[in-house]
Amino acid sequence: MAWGLLVVLAAGGVGFRYLQLLPYPRGEFNWVDAPNQRHRAYVYVLTDKGFFGGTRELYRMKVEFAPPTGKRIPVFEQDISRRDVSKPINLNALDDVVIWAPDSSRVTYHLLTNAISVDLPF
């Protein structure tokens, strides 16, 4: 009977922690449309928590293709730890962080000391 009580308490603790972590990762985002309006480049600022504790803060870069049908198709996605970013990012002013090529063939993210460029074939 004692083992059954321990199993019930352990399962209850795991279930409670699972419910605490359901809303994670969470945060804010903003985007910059490509000049041809066919792609959209996002920057997310996220906070994630681990099951056994600890908090991880990160930036997520994401590029989506937005055809006229309205359904968005992911083209690129990458996470970067906040501690690796050269300066804090203001989501309301992404003009110096996300830079599109004039013909919408490339987007460049300036989050790190080395820029990350994504070539878009379509």
Backbone as a ProteinNet text record, in pm:
[ID]
protein_1_A
[PRIMARY]
MAWGLLVVLAAGGVGFRYLQLLPYPRGEFNWVDAPNQRHRAYVYVLTDKGFFGGTRELYRMKVEFAPPTGKRIPVFEQDISRRDVSKPINLNALDDVVIWAPDSSRVTYHLLTNAISVDLPF
[TERTIARY]
81.9	0	86.8	200.9	289.5	345.5	374.1	426.3	321.6	199.4	91.2	76	89.4	80.5	196.7	317.4	432.9	415.2	362	339.6	237.5	131.1	27.7	84.5	164.3	224.6	323.8	405	501.2	428.2	325.6	249.6	180.1	130.8	68.5	169.4	291	394.4	436.8	452.2	488	376.5	252.6	138.8	129.4	154	149.6	258.1	380.7	489.7	459.8	400.3	362.2	263.8	167.2	69.8	136.1	236.3	308.6	384	431.7	514.5	435.1	305.8	225.3	237.2	238.6	244.5	382.5	483.1	619.2	653.2	738.2	799.5	697.3	719.8	630.5	711.1	648.9	719.9	647.2	725.2	671.2	738.4	676.4	738.4	693.5	767.8	732.1	790.3	750.6	797.8	820.5	893.9	919.5	883.9	795.1	756.2	863.1	877	968.5	914.6	1001.3	954	848.3	855.3	755.1	633	629	517.7	494.9	589.7	572.5	634.6	722.2	787.3	772.9	788.7	782.3	892.8	972.7	1081.3	1040.5	1039.6	999.4	1121.1	1106.7	1200.5	1116.4	1142.3	1072.7	1168.5	1116.4	1190.7	1116.9	1180.9	1113.1	1181.7	1102.8	1152.2	1100.1	1189.7	1152.7	1199.1	1124.9	1161.9	1177.1	1275.5	1299	1218.2	1198.9	1118.7	1179.1	1312.3	1378.1	1428.7	1379	1417.6	1506.6	1538.9	1623	1539.6	1587.4	1519.9	1615.1	1562.1	1641.4	1574.9	1651.3	1599.1	1665.3	1584.5	1639	1566	1631.9	1573.1	1550.2	1436.6	1407.4	1390.9	1465.5	1452.5	1372.6	1277.6	1193.7	1154.1	1161.3	1118.4	1008.4	899.4	787.2	755.4	715.5	665.3	514.8	462.6	318.7	256.8	217.1	154.5	16.9	-41.1	-171.5	-283.9	-265.9	-371	-391.1	-294.2	-307.8	-238.1	-204.7	-135.6	13.8	73.8	215.6	297.6	411.1	498.1	633.6	679.2	810.4	923.1	1019.1	1133.5	1261.2	1270.5	1391.4	1351.4	1420.1	1398.1	1525.2	1566.4	1686	1672.4	1717.3	1718	1858.9	1867.7	1995.2	1974.3	2066.5	2060	2076.8	2006.9	2018.3	2158.5	2230.1	2365	2463	2427.3	2513.4	2485.5	2381.2	2342.5	2424.3	2468.2	2559.6	2494.6	2364.7	2296.6	2148.2	2080.1	1936.9	1859.1	1750.9	1672.6	1539.9	1509	1380.7	1287.9	1185.8	1095.3	1015	1006.3	931.6	1015	1144	1232.6	1325.7	1273.5	1351.7	1424.9	1419.6	1480.7	1632.2	1699	1843.2	1879.8	1781.2	1805.7	1774	1662	1618.1	1626.7	1712.4	1732.3	1705.5	1611.3	1576.1	1655.2	1692.1	1748.8	1638.2	1669.5	1565.7	1478.5	1534.9	1456.3	1394.5	1401.1	1344	1407.3	1527.2	1591.8	1671.4	1693	1773.7	1727.9	1730.2	1706.6	1827.1	1869.7	1986.2	1944.4	1977.1	1952.6	2083.1	2079.2	2196.7	2175.9	2184.1	2169.8	2305.1	2390.4	2521.6	2626.2	2751	2857.7	2871.4	2844.9	2838.3	2692.3	2657.4	2519.2	2480.2	2352.8	2299.5	2213	2250.3	2176.6	2103.3	1983.7	1901.6	1866.3	1910.9	1875.1	1739.5	1653.5	1519.1	1505.7	1487.6	1486.3	1357.6	1251.5	1124	1056.7
-119.2	0	126.4	121.9	238.7	267.1	159	178.8	244.7	205.5	264.7	412.8	449.8	591.2	670	612.3	679.1	697.8	598.3	608.3	717.2	723.8	826.1	965	982.3	1112.3	1153.5	1058.8	1090.2	1128.3	1053.7	1085.2	1220.2	1249.9	1380.5	1493.8	1474	1576	1599.2	1491.4	1503.5	1574	1536.9	1601.3	1749.5	1784.9	1925.6	2005.9	1949	2020.2	2033.5	1931.7	1937.2	2052.3	2066.7	2175.9	2312.5	2321.8	2447.9	2486.4	2388.2	2414.1	2422.6	2400.2	2404.9	2535.8	2652.1	2775.3	2809.9	2726.9	2757.6	2678.9	2731.9	2863.9	2972.6	3089.1	3201.5	3329.1	3426.5	3550.9	3639.6	3722.2	3819.4	3801.9	3858.4	3853.5	3972.2	3995.2	4094.8	4047.1	4107.4	4062.3	4179.8	4149.1	4245.3	4175	4234.6	4176.8	4203.1	4108.6	4125.2	4232.9	4297	4400	4349.4	4221.2	4168.1	4109.5	4118.1	4072.8	3921.5	3844.2	3699.3	3625.4	3691.7	3630.5	3723	3662.2	3738.1	3686.1	3777	3741.2	3779.3	3680.8	3700	3702.5	3774.5	3766.7	3746.5	3637.2	3605.9	3627.2	3673.9	3679.8	3585.3	3472.1	3365.9	3334.2	3288.5	3235.5	3092.9	2999.7	2859.2	2810.9	2719	2660.9	2510.5	2455.3	2311.6	2239.6	2109.6	2030.9	2031	2023.2	2017.7	2154	2261.1	2395.8	2459.6	2582.1	2655	2726	2840.8	2922.3	2945.9	2937.7	2961.7	3073.6	3178.2	3289.7	3285.8	3302.3	3289.7	3378.7	3400.2	3466.5	3360	3364.6	3272.7	3353.8	3314.5	3375.6	3278.7	3331.3	3244.6	3318.6	3249.8	3306.5	3217.2	3279.6	3205.6	3256.1	3163	3195.1	3211.5	3321.2	3349.6	3357.9	3243.9	3247.8	3313.3	3347.3	3415.3	3335	3203.9	3122.1	3153.6	3219.2	3256.8	3162	3040.1	2944.8	2974.6	2988.5	3019.6	2890.9	2890.5	2773.6	2812.1	2745.9	2778.3	2746.6	2838.3	2821.2	2805.4	2876.5	2877.9	2905.3	2838.4	2865.3	2830.4	2921.5	2898.1	2971.5	2907.1	2967.4	3010.7	3124.1	3176.4	3212.9	3172.1	3206.7	3358	3415.2	3560.4	3602.7	3515.8	3554	3560.7	3501.2	3506.5	3627.9	3701.8	3816	3937.3	4013.5	4124.8	4241.5	4265.9	4375.7	4340.2	4397.2	4369.7	4415.2	4345.8	4375.4	4438.3	4548	4614.3	4563	4488.9	4431.5	4536.6	4656.7	4762.2	4835.8	4806.1	4870.7	4765.3	4685.8	4577.5	4617.8	4745.4	4788.4	4767.9	4773.6	4751.9	4606.9	4523	4383	4291.5	4314.8	4233.6	4319.3	4277.6	4356.4	4267.8	4309.7	4238.3	4292.8	4203.5	4246.5	4315.1	4412.3	4483.7	4393	4280.7	4189.6	4073.9	4080.6	3980.9	3843	3834.7	3704.6	3661.8	3753.3	3723.4	3809.8	3750.3	3825.4	3803.3	3909.4	3902.3	3945.8	3861.6	3891.2	3939.4	4054.6	4108.6	4096.3	3972.1	3945.8	3918.9	3851.1	3815	3908.2	3890.7	3969.5	3932.1	3806.6	3763.3	3758.8	3822	3823.7	3685.6	3653.1	3529	3564.2	3512.5	3540.1	3415.9	3435	3326.4	3357.9	3272.2	3288.6	3222.5	3292.8	3243.1	3213.5	3087	3049.9	3086.8	3116.8	3145.6	3263
0	0	0	68.5	72	-66.8	-143.3	-278.1	-367.4	-352.5	-431.6	-402.6	-275.7	-238.2	-297.5	-295.6	-355	-505.5	-573	-717.5	-747.7	-670.1	-690.2	-664.9	-559.5	-530.6	-639.6	-687.6	-793.3	-921.8	-957.6	-1078.4	-1064.6	-946.8	-923.6	-936.3	-885.2	-896.4	-1040.8	-1115.8	-1257.5	-1333.6	-1307.1	-1373.2	-1340.1	-1214.6	-1174.1	-1245.3	-1253.9	-1321.9	-1471.1	-1529.9	-1671.3	-1694.5	-1607.2	-1621.2	-1604.5	-1518.7	-1502.7	-1629.9	-1704.2	-1821.7	-1952.2	-1948.4	-2070.8	-2148.6	-2085	-2165.4	-2219.5	-2197.7	-2243	-2367.7	-2456.9	-2452.7	-2484.8	-2429.2	-2455	-2471.7	-2537.2	-2561.3	-2660.2	-2729	-2823.5	-2957.9	-3062.1	-3193.8	-3277	-3383.7	-3483.4	-3615.7	-3726.3	-3856.2	-3949.1	-4056.6	-4163.7	-4294.3	-4372.9	-4501.1	-4606.4	-4698.6	-4811.3	-4904.4	-4981	-5074.5	-5173.1	-5212.7	-5305.3	-5234.3	-5102.4	-5018.7	-5024.1	-5075.2	-5083.4	-4965.7	-4890.1	-4775.1	-4654.8	-4539.4	-4415	-4323.3	-4267.2	-4176.4	-4033.9	-3946.1	-3806.7	-3715.6	-3604.5	-3491.8	-3366.7	-3296.2	-3171.2	-3054.7	-2942.3	-2816.5	-2722.3	-2688.8	-2614.5	-2483.1	-2387.1	-2261.1	-2249.2	-2220	-2205.4	-2069	-2010.9	-1881.5	-1897.1	-1827.1	-1830	-1723.9	-1742	-1648.5	-1508.5	-1499.4	-1368.9	-1323.3	-1384.4	-1345.7	-1450	-1426.2	-1519.9	-1625.7	-1663.9	-1765.1	-1879.8	-1999.8	-2120.4	-2198.4	-2229.9	-2308.5	-2445.5	-2550.3	-2684.1	-2783.1	-2894.8	-3010.4	-3116.2	-3181.7	-3291.6	-3418.8	-3520.7	-3652.5	-3738.6	-3812.8	-3894.3	-4021	-4134.7	-4262	-4317	-4361.2	-4417.5	-4557.4	-4642.8	-4775	-4762.1	-4813.8	-4801.3	-4940.8	-4997.2	-5128.8	-5122.3	-5236.8	-5237	-5173	-5155.4	-5095.1	-4948	-4886.2	-4745.3	-4650.2	-4693.5	-4607.4	-4609	-4492.6	-4483.1	-4476.5	-4546.3	-4551.1	-4492.9	-4383.5	-4326.1	-4423.7	-4433.5	-4521.5	-4439.3	-4327.1	-4244.9	-4101.3	-4008.3	-3865.6	-3789.7	-3700.2	-3619.2	-3487.2	-3380	-3246.6	-3210.3	-3139.3	-3089	-2942.4	-2858.6	-2717.6	-2700.8	-2605.3	-2582.1	-2542.7	-2474.9	-2431.3	-2548.5	-2664	-2782.4	-2871.2	-2841.7	-2924.6	-2884.2	-2984.3	-2957.8	-2884.8	-2906.4	-2838.2	-2823.2	-2725.6	-2710.9	-2834.6	-2862.9	-2982.8	-2944.1	-3010.1	-2993.1	-3103	-3065.6	-3164.7	-3240.3	-3186.7	-3254.7	-3358.9	-3365.1	-3462.4	-3521.1	-3613.5	-3671.9	-3799.5	-3836.2	-3962	-3966.1	-3851.8	-3850.4	-3818.7	-3790.1	-3756.1	-3874.2	-3941.3	-4054.5	-4180.1	-4272.8	-4394.5	-4515.9	-4597.6	-4719.7	-4837.4	-4930.7	-5058.3	-5138.2	-5222.2	-5297.9	-5384.5	-5432.9	-5515.8	-5435.6	-5303.3	-5211.2	-5223.5	-5278.7	-5296	-5172.8	-5079.1	-4960.9	-4844.6	-4725.1	-4602.4	-4512.6	-4446.2	-4357.7	-4217.5	-4120.7	-3979.6	-3917.8	-3852.7	-3784	-3632.6	-3584.4	-3440.9	-3375.5	-3446.3	-3395.1	-3454.2	-3412.5	-3474.4	-3621.8	-3655.9	-3795.1	-3836.1	-3944.8	-3991.4	-4045	-4037.3	-4090.4	-4210.4	-4327	-4449.6	-4495.9	-4546.1	-4597.4	-4741.6	-4835.2	-4975.7	-4998.9	-5070.4	-5097.5	-5247	-5282.7	-5423.8	-5497.8	-5424.8	-5491	-5428.5
[MASK]
++++++++++++++++++++++++++++++++++++++++++++++++++++++++++++++++++++++++++++++++++++++++++++++++++++++++++++++++++++++++++

